[in-house]
Amino acid sequence: MFSRLRQRAEEPELMDDFSQGGEELREALQHLRRLNRIFAASSPTLYGVNRLWQAADKPDRLSILDIGSGSGDVNRRLLRWADVNGIELRITLVDVTEEACEEARRFFHKEPRVQVLKRDLFDLPEGAADIITGTQFVHHFEDQELARVVEHMLKTSRLGVVINDIHRHWIAWTAVWLTARLVSSNRYIVHDGPLSVAKGFRSADWIRLGSELGIPELFYRWRPLFRYAVVLSKQGAHSNRWS
């Protein structure tokens, strides 16, 4: 198995089959929140959003659109960050499945700053939000699709894009394989958890994506736990060369 991690896996995840779903998918989204807490999934998203906010001179109002959001649980940390920094924050959670949208509405039903929209990325208008985020979203696409996906994310944003996705590594694969089986017997979690690592990224993948986007110094950083934060700013090319 570990030798297969040299290249991104092309096998589709069960969650990519939109003909399935129902209660089993809703349960999977709930169990995914446990995995996100265990593996600190929100941290790279906050890291990237904070960089774009600072690059934009720390505006007191900010809108974020989280594409492929699932139940959107990683955004709770953004809401706390906004409270600490006195930011008037609006978050739109966007997903293509009704199950994810229902779970997101249930999860944030007491949070007026969060709205939920059932929509495909390519149906979103240009400049729909200040920042577009994608947490564990872009690994669902094959290499030849990535540039088109990220280009549309950029068009949909006003300030820039934050990608938070998985580092393809045998330690991460082993940890997710074990943890998924400890926290859940749901077949989406057991099957898709390790596969999502195999569909994840290494430095060479981000370098190649930057070349395809015409951004030779694409900004990406390894973040705990076995994740990458990729930040693309629309404030000028120099912003994609942060130290």
C-alpha positions as CSV (number, residue, x, y, z in Angstrom):
1,M,0.0,0.0,0.0
2,F,2.7,2.5,1.0
3,S,4.4,2.2,-2.4
4,R,1.1,3.4,-4.0
5,L,1.3,6.6,-2.0
6,R,4.0,7.9,-4.4
7,Q,1.3,9.0,-6.7
8,R,-2.2,10.4,-6.0
9,A,-4.8,7.7,-6.0
10,E,-7.5,8.0,-8.7
11,E,-10.1,5.8,-7.1
12,P,-13.3,7.7,-6.3
13,E,-14.5,8.0,-2.8
14,L,-18.0,6.8,-1.8
15,M,-18.9,10.4,-1.0
16,D,-18.3,11.2,-4.7
17,D,-21.2,9.0,-5.7
18,F,-24.1,11.4,-5.5
19,S,-26.6,8.6,-6.3
20,Q,-26.1,7.3,-2.8
21,G,-26.6,9.0,0.5
22,G,-29.5,9.1,3.0
23,E,-29.1,8.4,6.6
24,E,-25.8,6.6,6.2
25,L,-24.2,9.7,4.7
26,R,-25.6,11.9,7.4
27,E,-24.1,9.6,10.0
28,A,-20.8,9.8,8.1
29,L,-20.8,13.6,8.3
30,Q,-21.4,13.4,12.0
31,H,-18.5,10.9,12.5
32,L,-16.3,13.0,10.2
33,R,-16.6,15.8,12.8
34,R,-14.9,13.5,15.3
35,L,-12.0,12.9,12.9
36,N,-11.7,16.6,12.2
37,R,-11.3,17.3,15.9
38,I,-8.8,14.5,16.4
39,F,-6.6,15.7,13.5
40,A,-7.0,19.4,14.1
41,A,-8.6,19.9,10.7
42,S,-9.6,23.5,11.3
43,S,-6.1,24.8,11.9
44,P,-4.8,25.2,8.3
45,T,-8.0,27.0,7.3
46,L,-7.7,29.5,10.1
47,Y,-4.0,29.9,9.2
48,G,-4.8,30.8,5.6
49,V,-7.8,33.0,6.4
50,N,-5.7,35.0,8.9
51,R,-2.9,35.6,6.3
52,L,-5.4,36.9,3.7
53,W,-7.1,39.1,6.3
54,Q,-3.8,40.6,7.4
55,A,-2.8,41.1,3.7
56,A,-6.0,43.0,3.2
57,D,-5.2,45.4,6.1
58,K,-7.4,43.6,8.6
59,P,-10.9,44.7,7.5
60,D,-13.6,44.7,10.2
61,R,-16.0,43.0,7.9
62,L,-15.3,39.7,6.1
63,S,-17.3,37.1,4.1
64,I,-16.2,33.5,3.7
65,L,-17.6,30.9,1.4
66,D,-16.7,27.3,2.3
67,I,-17.0,25.1,-0.8
68,G,-17.6,21.4,-0.4
69,S,-18.2,22.2,3.2
70,G,-20.0,19.0,4.5
71,S,-21.4,20.0,7.8
72,G,-19.0,22.9,8.0
73,D,-17.7,22.2,11.5
74,V,-14.2,23.5,10.8
75,N,-15.7,27.0,10.6
76,R,-16.5,27.1,14.3
77,R,-12.9,28.1,14.9
78,L,-13.2,30.9,12.4
79,L,-16.2,32.2,14.3
80,R,-14.2,32.3,17.5
81,W,-11.3,33.9,15.8
82,A,-13.7,36.6,14.4
83,D,-15.0,37.2,18.0
84,V,-11.5,37.7,19.4
85,N,-10.5,40.1,16.6
86,G,-13.8,42.1,16.5
87,I,-14.6,41.0,12.9
88,E,-18.1,41.1,11.5
89,L,-17.9,37.7,9.8
90,R,-20.4,36.0,7.5
91,I,-19.9,32.4,6.4
92,T,-21.7,30.6,3.6
93,L,-21.5,26.8,3.6
94,V,-21.8,25.4,0.1
95,D,-22.2,21.7,-0.8
96,V,-23.8,19.7,-3.6
97,T,-25.6,17.1,-1.4
98,E,-28.8,17.7,0.4
99,E,-27.6,15.5,3.3
100,A,-24.6,17.8,3.9
101,C,-26.7,20.9,3.7
102,E,-29.3,19.5,6.2
103,E,-26.5,18.5,8.6
104,A,-24.9,21.9,8.3
105,R,-28.2,23.7,9.0
106,R,-28.7,21.4,12.0
107,F,-25.2,22.0,13.3
108,F,-25.4,25.8,13.0
109,H,-29.1,26.3,13.7
110,K,-28.3,28.8,16.5
111,E,-25.6,30.7,14.6
112,P,-27.1,33.6,12.5
113,R,-23.7,34.4,10.9
114,V,-23.8,31.1,9.0
115,Q,-26.0,30.3,6.0
116,V,-26.1,27.1,3.9
117,L,-26.5,26.9,0.1
118,K,-26.9,23.8,-2.0
119,R,-24.8,24.6,-5.1
120,D,-22.0,23.4,-7.3
121,L,-18.7,25.4,-7.4
122,F,-19.1,26.2,-11.1
123,D,-22.6,27.7,-10.6
124,L,-21.2,30.3,-8.2
125,P,-20.9,33.9,-9.5
126,E,-17.7,35.8,-9.7
127,G,-16.8,37.7,-6.5
128,A,-19.3,35.8,-4.4
129,A,-17.3,36.2,-1.2
130,D,-14.1,37.8,0.1
131,I,-12.4,34.5,0.8
132,I,-13.2,31.1,-0.7
133,T,-12.1,28.2,1.4
134,G,-11.9,24.5,0.6
135,T,-11.2,22.0,3.4
136,Q,-10.6,18.5,2.2
137,F,-12.3,19.5,-1.1
138,V,-9.7,19.7,-3.9
139,H,-8.4,16.1,-3.3
140,H,-11.7,14.9,-4.7
141,F,-10.5,16.0,-8.2
142,E,-8.0,14.4,-10.5
143,D,-4.7,16.1,-11.4
144,Q,-6.0,17.3,-14.8
145,E,-9.0,19.0,-13.1
146,L,-7.2,20.8,-10.3
147,A,-6.2,24.0,-12.2
148,R,-9.7,24.5,-13.5
149,V,-11.2,24.0,-10.0
150,V,-8.8,26.4,-8.3
151,E,-9.1,29.0,-11.1
152,H,-12.9,29.1,-10.5
153,M,-12.4,29.3,-6.8
154,L,-10.2,32.4,-7.4
155,K,-12.8,34.0,-9.7
156,T,-15.4,33.4,-7.0
157,S,-13.3,35.2,-4.4
158,R,-12.6,38.9,-4.0
159,L,-9.5,38.6,-1.7
160,G,-8.2,35.1,-2.4
161,V,-8.5,31.4,-1.7
162,V,-7.5,29.1,1.1
163,I,-7.0,25.4,0.4
164,N,-6.7,23.0,3.4
165,D,-5.9,19.5,2.3
166,I,-4.2,16.3,3.3
167,H,-0.5,15.4,3.1
168,R,-0.1,12.1,1.3
169,H,2.1,10.2,3.7
170,W,2.3,6.7,5.1
171,I,2.1,7.9,8.7
172,A,-1.1,9.9,8.0
173,W,-2.5,7.0,6.0
174,T,-1.9,4.6,8.9
175,A,-3.2,7.0,11.5
176,V,-6.4,7.6,9.6
177,W,-6.9,3.9,8.8
178,L,-6.7,3.1,12.5
179,T,-8.6,6.0,13.9
180,A,-11.4,5.7,11.4
181,R,-12.0,2.1,12.6
182,L,-11.9,3.2,16.2
183,V,-14.4,6.0,16.0
184,S,-16.8,4.5,13.4
185,S,-18.1,1.5,11.6
186,N,-19.8,3.6,8.9
187,R,-18.6,2.4,5.5
188,Y,-18.1,6.0,4.2
189,I,-15.7,6.7,7.0
190,V,-13.9,3.4,7.0
191,H,-13.5,3.4,3.2
192,D,-13.1,7.1,2.4
193,G,-10.9,8.1,5.4
194,P,-7.7,6.3,4.3
195,L,-8.5,6.8,0.6
196,S,-8.6,10.6,1.2
197,V,-5.0,10.4,2.4
198,A,-4.0,8.4,-0.7
199,K,-5.7,11.1,-2.8
200,G,-3.9,13.9,-0.9
201,F,-0.8,15.9,-1.9
202,R,2.9,16.3,-1.6
203,S,5.1,19.4,-2.4
204,A,5.6,18.4,-6.0
205,D,1.8,18.4,-6.5
206,W,1.5,22.0,-5.3
207,I,4.5,23.1,-7.4
208,R,2.9,21.5,-10.5
209,L,-0.4,23.2,-9.7
210,G,1.3,26.6,-9.3
211,S,3.0,26.1,-12.7
212,E,-0.4,25.3,-14.4
213,L,-1.9,28.4,-12.8
214,G,0.9,30.7,-13.8
215,I,2.0,31.1,-10.2
216,P,5.5,29.7,-10.1
217,E,5.9,30.6,-6.4
218,L,2.6,29.3,-5.2
219,F,2.4,29.7,-1.4
220,Y,1.9,26.5,0.5
221,R,3.0,25.4,3.9
222,W,2.9,22.0,5.8
223,R,0.7,22.3,8.9
224,P,0.0,19.9,11.7
225,L,-1.4,17.2,11.6
226,F,-0.2,16.1,8.1
227,R,-2.0,18.8,6.2
228,Y,-1.2,21.6,3.8
229,A,-2.4,25.2,3.8
230,V,-2.3,26.7,0.3
231,V,-3.0,30.5,0.1
232,L,-3.7,32.3,-3.1
233,S,-4.1,36.1,-2.8
234,K,-5.7,38.4,-5.4
235,Q,-3.9,41.4,-3.7
236,G,-0.9,41.2,-6.1
237,A,1.5,38.5,-7.2
238,H,3.9,39.4,-4.4
239,S,1.4,38.1,-1.9
240,N,1.9,34.6,-3.1
241,R,5.6,34.7,-2.1
242,W,5.2,35.1,1.7
243,S,7.9,33.8,3.9
